[in-house]
Amino acid sequence: MGKIRKVVREDLKHMDWFLTAIDEGRVRIEITDDSVSRHAVINNVRAYVARIEGIVAKKYRDSIKCLWDRLLETDKVADMMMPSARARKCREFDKYNVVRVIGVLMEHGFYDYRNQQDIMEMLEGNRENSYRSYLGKGIDDAKIRRDIRAILEEFEI
């Protein structure tokens, strides 16, 4: 097989050449999906939040992983963790939304209080970044917010 080359929008102006080349067997079209799978996103989120297991409130240490599993098995919550097509910084998952959920869990006492800079240092390795302000933003979508609260109520002691 010859050299593989990605086709860009500009190439489509020469569609007649492509159709001829396909008919002659000189070109093969292979559609790839560069998006990350839902399973991979969930695993990436689990690994990310594991970085702050050390600040889980004592009474929730045994249940925090189950809580995150429960959140991530909820379709709407898992959907908000999927990276957007516009994601530039993190293509493994939507960090902004994960940080929002962490903030909600902190607000409900699942994590011990730490200042935002310390938490971001645990999560990201540096104290200052664009994710930090999302710790206190909460969840915008009222339906998802209710779903998350209902799950938290199942786990609250």
Buried (B, 14 or more C-beta within 10 A) or exposed (E): EEEEEEEEEEEEEEEEEBEEEEEEEEBEEEEEEEEBEBEEBBBBBBEBBEBBEEBBBEEBEEBBBEBBEBBBEBEEBBEBBBBEEEBEEBBBBBBBBBBBBBBBBBEBBBBEEBEBEEBBBBBBEEBEBEBBEBBEEEBEEEEBBEBBEEBBEEBBE
